[in-house]
Amino acid sequence: MTVKKKWSLFGLIIGLIIAIAVTHWSNQKSAKQASDNNIQITIGSKDFTESKIVMQIWAVALAREGYKIKTKPNISSSVIYQAIKTGQVDLYPEYTGTIAMNYLKADLSGKSSQEIAAIAKKGMRKVGLTVLKAAPANDSQGIVIKTSLAKKYGIYTLGDLQKKADKVRFITQGEFNKRSDGLPGLATVYGKFRFKSSRIYDAGLKYQIMANNEGDAAPVSTTEGQLVSKDYLVLKDEKHFWPAYNLVPLANSSILNKNPKIAKILNQIDQKLTTEVLRKLNKKVDVDGQDYQTVAQDWVRENVRK
């Protein structure tokens, strides 16, 4: 056998060895991924529209990647934190402000959204939970005013509202007038609000009351679906009285350690969830009457690459 043929045979053998090794590694990787994906992931939600929509968005997106998903919607806000700590759910949509204030009892006065997220991450790590990247969406408290009245009197911020409160008929469900994070707290930062009138109402009727011209402004959650309408304007909290409540996945750390791809998928999705996007999604359910599963399915199909 010539030297040339020997080298040719040697090269062929080396090539076969490499091909076998690559195939073996690829098969092992595929088997590991299949094994990981066979672990059932239980995603929970709180008992309101937005939480259920986001839960379903995550469920649809993860199922498309081959994960076995079980959903548990409508868990009471007062017990869902215990549910994830005890393993009844593996992850659920939460808010940075809720984690920091309600669960960690942190003082958020003057804290930025980034600082609040950092407090939440650090605190949850100590109890075996992981706070993933916060979405741009901020479901905080606010005050909405009819756009027509805002333009008429130049009311665009809470400071403007305080100065021109005598032009505004305020409608409230009652508790807001007593809570430290309601009017009493606002008054310590902006000064007392002396409204033209203040009326107590059922919380679900505020938009109807304003549409009927029986009131002008009311407390809101800043991602409510009705706020899509140009008839309403959320006043700017220029002194940052209310802390940020950015949407965030709260997950059991052990699940993420076994399935690191889950964090990547959820982080990519959540960066597309802005305050305006959540308003539109909430509107489809709360105003237009669609079911949250369909709304979530449609959004994933249109916005998440497979």
C-alpha positions as CSV (number, residue, x, y, z in Angstrom):
1,M,0.0,0.0,0.0
2,T,1.4,3.4,-1.0
3,V,1.9,6.2,1.5
4,K,-0.8,8.2,-0.3
5,K,-3.4,5.3,0.1
6,K,-2.4,4.9,3.8
7,W,-3.1,8.6,4.5
8,S,-6.4,8.4,2.6
9,L,-7.5,5.4,4.7
10,F,-6.4,7.1,7.9
11,G,-8.4,10.2,7.0
12,L,-11.5,8.0,6.2
13,I,-11.2,6.3,9.6
14,I,-10.8,9.7,11.5
15,G,-13.8,11.0,9.6
16,L,-15.9,8.0,10.6
17,I,-14.9,8.4,14.2
18,I,-15.8,12.1,14.2
19,A,-19.2,11.4,12.6
20,I,-20.0,8.7,15.1
21,A,-19.0,11.0,18.0
22,V,-21.1,13.8,16.7
23,T,-24.1,11.6,16.1
24,H,-23.7,10.2,19.6
25,W,-23.5,13.7,21.1
26,S,-26.5,14.8,19.1
27,N,-28.6,11.8,20.2
28,Q,-27.6,12.4,23.8
29,K,-28.6,16.1,23.5
30,S,-31.9,15.2,21.9
31,A,-32.7,12.6,24.5
32,K,-31.9,15.1,27.3
33,Q,-34.1,17.7,25.7
34,A,-36.9,15.2,25.3
35,S,-36.5,14.2,28.9
36,D,-36.5,17.8,30.1
37,N,-39.6,18.6,28.0
38,N,-41.4,15.6,29.4
39,I,-41.4,17.3,32.9
40,Q,-44.8,18.8,33.5
41,I,-44.8,22.5,34.1
42,T,-47.7,23.9,36.1
43,I,-48.5,27.5,35.4
44,G,-50.9,29.4,37.7
45,S,-52.7,32.7,37.5
46,K,-54.4,35.0,39.9
47,D,-58.2,35.5,39.7
48,F,-58.4,38.4,37.3
49,T,-58.3,38.8,33.5
50,E,-54.7,40.1,32.9
51,S,-53.1,37.3,35.0
52,K,-55.1,34.6,33.2
53,I,-54.2,36.0,29.7
54,V,-50.5,36.1,30.6
55,M,-50.6,32.6,32.1
56,Q,-52.2,31.3,28.9
57,I,-49.7,33.2,26.7
58,W,-46.8,31.4,28.5
59,A,-48.6,28.1,28.4
60,V,-49.2,28.3,24.6
61,A,-45.6,29.4,23.9
62,L,-44.0,26.7,26.0
63,A,-46.3,24.0,24.7
64,R,-45.2,24.9,21.1
65,E,-41.6,24.2,22.3
66,G,-42.6,20.7,23.4
67,Y,-43.2,21.2,27.1
68,K,-46.0,19.4,28.9
69,I,-48.1,22.2,30.4
70,K,-50.8,22.2,33.0
71,T,-52.6,25.5,33.9
72,K,-54.3,26.5,37.2
73,P,-56.2,29.7,36.6
74,N,-58.1,31.8,39.2
75,I,-56.0,31.2,42.3
76,S,-56.8,33.8,44.9
77,S,-54.2,36.5,45.2
78,S,-54.0,35.8,48.9
79,V,-52.9,32.2,48.5
80,I,-51.0,32.0,45.2
81,Y,-47.6,32.9,46.8
82,Q,-48.0,30.0,49.1
83,A,-49.0,27.8,46.2
84,I,-45.7,28.4,44.4
85,K,-43.6,28.0,47.6
86,T,-45.3,24.6,48.3
87,G,-44.9,23.4,44.7
88,Q,-48.6,23.5,43.7
89,V,-47.6,25.7,40.8
90,D,-44.2,26.1,39.2
91,L,-44.6,29.7,37.9
92,Y,-47.2,32.4,37.6
93,P,-47.4,36.1,36.5
94,E,-46.6,38.4,39.4
95,Y,-45.6,42.1,39.8
96,T,-42.4,43.5,41.1
97,G,-44.2,45.9,43.4
98,T,-46.3,43.2,44.9
99,I,-43.3,41.0,45.6
100,A,-41.3,43.8,47.2
101,M,-44.1,45.3,49.2
102,N,-46.5,42.5,50.1
103,Y,-44.1,39.5,50.3
104,L,-40.8,41.2,51.4
105,K,-42.4,44.1,53.3
106,A,-39.9,46.5,51.7
107,D,-40.3,50.3,51.8
108,L,-40.4,51.4,48.2
109,S,-40.6,55.1,48.8
110,G,-38.6,56.9,46.1
111,K,-37.4,53.6,44.5
112,S,-37.1,53.3,40.7
113,S,-38.6,50.4,38.8
114,Q,-35.1,48.9,38.4
115,E,-34.5,49.2,42.1
116,I,-37.8,47.5,42.9
117,A,-37.1,44.7,40.5
118,A,-33.7,44.2,42.1
119,I,-35.3,44.0,45.6
120,A,-37.8,41.4,44.4
121,K,-35.1,39.3,42.7
122,K,-32.8,39.3,45.8
123,G,-35.6,38.5,48.2
124,M,-37.1,35.7,46.3
125,R,-33.8,34.0,45.7
126,K,-33.6,33.4,49.5
127,V,-36.8,31.3,49.4
128,G,-35.9,29.2,46.3
129,L,-37.8,31.3,43.8
130,T,-36.6,33.1,40.8
131,V,-37.8,36.5,39.4
132,L,-37.1,36.6,35.7
133,K,-36.7,39.8,33.6
134,A,-39.5,42.3,34.2
135,A,-41.7,43.3,31.3
136,P,-42.1,46.9,30.3
137,A,-45.8,46.7,31.3
138,N,-46.6,48.5,34.5
139,D,-49.9,47.6,36.2
140,S,-49.8,50.3,38.9
141,Q,-52.4,52.5,40.4
142,G,-53.4,55.8,38.7
143,I,-56.1,58.3,38.2
144,V,-58.0,58.5,34.9
145,I,-59.8,61.6,33.7
146,K,-62.0,62.2,30.7
147,T,-59.8,63.5,27.9
148,S,-62.2,66.2,27.0
149,L,-62.0,67.7,30.5
150,A,-58.2,67.3,30.6
151,K,-57.9,69.3,27.4
152,K,-60.4,71.9,28.6
153,Y,-58.6,72.7,31.8
154,G,-55.0,71.6,31.0
155,I,-55.0,68.6,33.5
156,Y,-52.4,66.1,32.4
157,T,-50.6,65.3,35.7
158,L,-51.6,64.6,39.3
159,G,-50.1,68.0,40.1
160,D,-52.4,69.6,37.6
161,L,-55.3,67.7,39.1
162,Q,-54.5,68.9,42.6
163,K,-54.4,72.5,41.5
164,K,-57.6,72.3,39.5
165,A,-59.6,69.8,41.6
166,D,-62.4,72.2,41.9
167,K,-63.2,71.6,38.2
168,V,-63.4,67.9,38.6
169,R,-66.2,65.5,39.8
170,F,-64.3,62.6,41.4
171,I,-65.8,59.2,41.6
172,T,-64.4,56.5,44.0
173,Q,-65.3,53.2,45.4
174,G,-64.8,54.6,48.9
175,E,-61.7,52.7,50.1
176,F,-59.5,54.9,47.9
177,N,-60.5,57.9,50.1
178,K,-59.1,56.2,53.2
179,R,-56.1,54.1,52.2
180,S,-52.5,55.4,52.7
181,D,-51.9,54.5,49.0
182,G,-55.0,56.5,48.0
183,L,-56.1,60.1,48.5
184,P,-54.6,60.5,52.0
185,G,-51.2,59.4,50.7
186,L,-51.5,61.5,47.5
187,A,-52.3,64.6,49.6
188,T,-49.0,64.2,51.6
189,V,-47.1,64.4,48.3
190,Y,-49.2,66.7,46.1
191,G,-51.3,68.6,48.6
192,K,-55.0,68.2,49.4
193,F,-57.4,67.5,46.5
194,R,-60.5,69.7,46.9
195,F,-62.8,68.2,44.3
196,K,-65.9,69.8,42.9
197,S,-67.7,66.7,44.2
198,S,-66.8,63.2,45.4
199,R,-69.1,60.3,44.8
200,I,-68.9,56.7,45.9
201,Y,-69.7,54.1,43.3
202,D,-69.3,50.4,42.5
203,A,-65.8,49.9,41.1
204,G,-67.1,48.2,37.9
205,L,-69.2,51.2,37.0
206,K,-66.7,54.0,36.7
207,Y,-66.4,54.1,32.9
208,Q,-70.2,54.0,32.6
209,I,-70.5,56.9,35.0
210,M,-68.0,58.9,33.1
211,A,-69.6,58.0,29.8
212,N,-72.9,59.2,31.1
213,N,-71.3,62.5,32.2
214,E,-72.0,61.9,35.9
215,G,-68.3,62.0,36.9
216,D,-65.0,63.1,35.5
217,A,-62.1,61.2,37.1
218,A,-61.6,58.0,39.1
219,P,-58.9,55.6,40.5
220,V,-57.7,52.9,38.0
221,S,-55.3,50.1,37.5
222,T,-53.1,51.4,34.6
223,T,-53.6,48.4,32.3
224,E,-57.4,48.3,32.3
225,G,-58.8,47.5,28.9
226,Q,-61.1,50.5,28.8
227,L,-58.0,52.8,28.8
228,V,-57.4,51.9,25.1
229,S,-60.2,54.4,24.3
230,K,-59.0,57.9,23.5
231,D,-61.9,59.2,25.7
232,Y,-59.8,58.6,28.8
233,L,-56.4,59.8,29.9
234,V,-54.3,58.4,32.8
235,L,-52.7,61.3,34.6
236,K,-48.9,61.3,34.9
237,D,-47.6,60.7,38.5
238,E,-44.8,63.1,38.1
239,K,-43.7,62.8,41.8
240,H,-43.7,59.0,41.6
241,F,-46.0,58.5,44.5
242,W,-47.1,55.0,43.3
243,P,-44.3,52.4,43.0
244,A,-43.8,50.4,39.8
245,Y,-45.7,47.1,39.4
246,N,-43.9,45.7,36.4
247,L,-45.2,42.3,35.2
248,V,-42.7,39.5,35.9
249,P,-42.6,35.7,35.8
250,L,-42.1,34.3,39.3
251,A,-40.8,30.7,39.1
252,N,-39.6,27.8,41.2
253,S,-35.8,27.9,40.9
254,S,-35.6,24.1,40.6
255,I,-37.8,24.0,37.5
256,L,-35.6,26.6,35.8
257,N,-32.4,24.8,36.8
258,K,-33.7,21.7,35.1
259,N,-35.1,23.6,32.1
260,P,-33.0,26.7,31.5
261,K,-34.6,27.3,28.1
262,I,-37.9,28.2,29.9
263,A,-36.4,31.4,31.2
264,K,-35.1,32.4,27.8
265,I,-38.6,31.8,26.2
266,L,-40.4,33.7,28.9
267,N,-38.0,36.6,28.9
268,Q,-38.3,37.0,25.1
269,I,-42.1,37.0,25.4
270,D,-42.3,39.5,28.3
271,Q,-40.2,42.1,26.6
272,K,-43.1,42.4,24.1
273,L,-45.7,43.0,26.9
274,T,-46.0,46.7,27.3
275,T,-48.6,48.6,29.2
276,E,-50.4,49.4,26.0
277,V,-50.3,45.7,24.8
278,L,-51.8,44.6,28.1
279,R,-54.6,47.2,27.8
280,K,-55.5,45.9,24.4
281,L,-55.4,42.3,25.5
282,N,-57.6,43.1,28.6
283,K,-60.0,45.0,26.4
284,K,-60.6,42.0,24.2
285,V,-61.7,40.0,27.2
286,D,-63.3,42.6,29.5
287,V,-64.9,44.8,26.9
288,D,-65.3,42.8,23.7
289,G,-66.2,39.6,25.5
290,Q,-63.7,37.2,24.0
291,D,-62.4,34.3,26.1
292,Y,-58.8,34.7,27.5
293,Q,-57.6,31.4,25.9
294,T,-58.4,32.6,22.4
295,V,-56.9,36.0,23.0
296,A,-53.7,34.4,24.3
297,Q,-53.5,31.9,21.4
298,D,-54.0,34.6,18.8
299,W,-51.3,36.9,20.4
300,V,-48.7,34.1,20.5
301,R,-49.4,33.2,16.9
302,E,-49.0,36.8,15.8
303,N,-46.1,37.8,18.0
304,V,-43.9,34.8,19.0
305,R,-41.7,33.1,16.6
306,K,-41.5,29.3,16.9
